Amino acid sequence: MVVEVVAGFLTGSLALLSDAGHMLTDAGALTVAILAQRIAQRARSRQRTFGFRRAEVLAALANGIVLGVSSVWIVIEAIRRFREPPAVLGLPMLAVAAVGLALNLVSAKLLTQGGASNANVRAAAAHVAADAAGSVAAILAGLAVWGLGWNIADPVISVVISVLILWSAWKLVRDALDVLMEGTPRGLDAARIEQTIAQTAGVASLHDLHVWSVSDELPMLSVHVVLDGRHHGTEVAAAVARRVGELHGIAHVTVQPEAPPPSEALVPLGKPSG
């Protein structure tokens, strides 16, 4: 990052400065990611019965917002440079960008080996991928400036790559907000889950079905089922939980059995004796 800042000012390259800006953002983002990961591993307490798993989602949300803001700043600066393209030293810019790309690819490989299914790790990896993209943009701009003398290539490529980074930032923010708003986790179909429960032996009907997640790796479900009067409530609850786990991969299932209407009960309700 320090090398790119110095080289950016010396060569006049916006692509290098934007890449350095992303690296500065990433230093903070990765710090937040590490802290969130450690906080999420804390045991649950009486005040926080789900533990601290949401810390990962909050970190992903913060990272996505910061990534988006930095991309917008690069676009604004690039537009200013369109009017008066400054002179750019292409060869030093190209060399520094190539070294930056190599380092970012190593970092990205380390992060993806750590478990890309985790929202927090994905957010950190997205930052590093954005840096790698910025380095690629700087390399292309350096080639265009050095080989063809196109100084305007520097802001043009910076805008293109910033738009791609902004899209990645939006996906991070969208996924984090889905979790925080208790939305149905991606990859799960609430209608199919409802059908699975309704087809379970002993279930006459169901209501108050909720499917949400505490974090990316912890989907949950709760539902009220009305018994058909031919099966015991605990058996039906166990069967629903088992089928939902097997067919939809949800391990944390809470089922509230409800008695059938008196007319459908196995044993008609009579007047109390005495």
N, C-alpha and C positions, 0 to 999 in steps of 0.2 A: 504494500500500500504506500509506504513512504517513498519507495523508488518510483512508483507511478506518479505520485504527486509532484516530485521534483522533475521527473522527465516530462510530465504534462505541461508544466510551466515553461520549461526550457524549450520544448518543441512546439508549444502552442496548440497541443492536441486536446480537443474536448473529449474524444473517445478515451484517452488515457485518464483524464481527470474524472470522467464519469465512472470508469472502472475502479479507480481509487476510491471514489465516493461510495460505490457499492461495497468495497472491501471494508471501509470504515463502518458502514451500516452492518455488515456481516459480523464484524468483531463484537459489536453489541448484541446482535441477534443470536450468535452462537453462545455468548455468555448467558443470555436469557434462556436459551434452550437447555443448557447444562443445568442451570438453577432449577428450571421447571421439571427437568427429569428427576432431579434429586428430591424435590419437594413431592412429586407424584409418588415416590416410593415410601413416603412416610405412612405409618400405620394409621388406620382410621381412629377417630376419637368419638366421644359422646356428642361433641358439638358438630363434628363432620363425619357422619356415619358412612358416607361413601368414600371417605379418605380425601386425598388431594389430587385425584386423577385429572380433574378439570384444569389443573395448572398447565398441563401440556397444551390443552386447547386454547387457553388464554395466551400462552406464549406464541402459538401459531397465528392467532389473530393479530397480536402486536407485530409480529414479524411481517405478516402480509401487508399491514397498513404502512409500515415503514418502507417496505420494498416499493409499494405503489407511489408513495410520496416522492421518493428519490427518483423514480422513473419520470414522474411529471416534471420535476425540476430539470432533468436532462433535456426533455423535449422543449421546455421553455428556453433554455440556454441555446439549444441547437437552432431554434427559430430565429433567435437574435443573430446568430452567426450566418444565417442564410443571407442576410442583407449585406453584410460585410465579411466575407470569408477571410480569416486571418491566415498569414503564412504558417505553414506547418512543416516541420522537419521529418520527412517520411521515414528515413532509414533508422534513426534512433527510436522513433515511435514503434516501428515494426519489431525491433529487437526486444524492447521492453515488453511489448504485448505478447510476444511468443513465450517469454519466460513466465509471464503472468498466467497464460493459458495452461502451461505445464503444471504449475503449482495448483491451480484450481481443479484440474482433472484429478490430481492425486487426492485432494481434499474431498472431492465428490465421490471418489471410489471408497474412501474410508467411511464416509457417511452412509452410503447405500448399503455397505456391509453391516451396518449397525441395526438395520431393521426399518425398511422404507414404509412399512404399514403404519408406523406411528406418525400421527399428525405433527408432532413436535419435530421429529427427525426429518420428515418431509419438508417442513418449513425451512429448517436449517439447510437441507440439501438444495432447496429451491434458491436460496440466497447464493450458494456456491455455484449452482448452475447458471444463475444470472451473471455472476462474475465471469464464468467461463465464456458465456455468450458475449459479454462485454469485451473480453480479450480477443475473441474471434472478430468482432466488429472492428476493434482497433487494428488487428492484423490486416483485414481487408482494406480499411481506410489507409493504413500505412503503405500498402502495395499500390493503391490508386494514387496517393500523393507522391510517393517516391518514383514510381514507374511512369505515371502519366501526367503528373503535375496538377492533379485535380484536388485542390484544397477543399472544395465544397464537399468532397466525399466524406470528410471527417464528420460534419454535422448530419449529413444525410444518413449514414450508417448508424450513427448514434440514435437517431429518431426511430429507425426501423427496429433496432434491438430493444429500445425502451418500450415500444408497443408490445413486443413479445413478453418482456419482463412484466409489464403491467397486467397482461392476461394471466400470467402465473400468480401474480399477487392477488388478483380478483378471485381465483379459484381457492387460494388459501383462506381468504377472508370468508368466502361463501361457505366453505366446508366447516370452518370454525363456528360461524353463525348458526348453521344448521344444528350443530350439537348444542350450542347454548340456548337455542330456541326450542329444544326438545323435539326436533324434527325426526321423522323416520330415517334411520341410518341408510346411507347409500348402499345399494346392493340388496336391500330388503324390500319386499313388496307387502304392504299392509293388507291388501286385498287377498293375496294368496295365504298369508298367515291366518287371516280371519276364516278362510275356507278350510284350512287345516284343522283349526279348532272346532269349527262347526261340524266337521265330519268325524270327530272323535267319538267313540262309543260312550254313551251316557250324557252327551251334551244335547239339550233341547234347543237352546239359543244362547247367545252371548251378547254382552254389551260392555261399554267402558273399556274398550281395547286401547291400550297405549303402548307404542313401540318407540323407544328413544335410546340414547346412549350417554353414558357418563364421559367416555372418551372413545376414540376410534376403536379401541380393542375391547370395549366393554358394553355391548348392546344389551338392552333389558326389555322386558315385556311384563305387563300386568293386564289382567282381564277378569271380568265377572262372567261366570258361566251358570246358566240355569239348568239344573239336572232334569233328566227325563223321567225320574221316578223308578228306574229299573237298576240303577247302579249307585254305589255308595260315593259320597262326595270326595273322600280322600282318594279313592281309586280313580275317579275321573280327573281330579287335579293332577295326580301323578302321570296319568296317560297323556293329558294335554302338554305337560311340561316335557315329557319324553319325546312326543311327536314334534313339537316345536323345535326342540334341540336337534333332533335327527334331521329334519327336513329344512330347517332355516338357520341352524348354527347358533341359536340363542341359548346360552347356558343359564342365564339368570331369569327365571320365569316365575311369576307370582300369580296364582290362580285362586280366585275367591268363589267357591261353590255356593250356589243359592238353591234353596228348596224349591221343588216344582209347585205349581198351584195345587191346592188340596184335591181337586178332581182328578189329577194325574198321578197322585202319590200311590206307592205300592199298597200301603195300608191306609184305608180311608180313615180320616180323622173323626173320632166320635166324641161324644160329650164326656167330660171328665167324670169318673165315678165318685161316689160319696157326696 
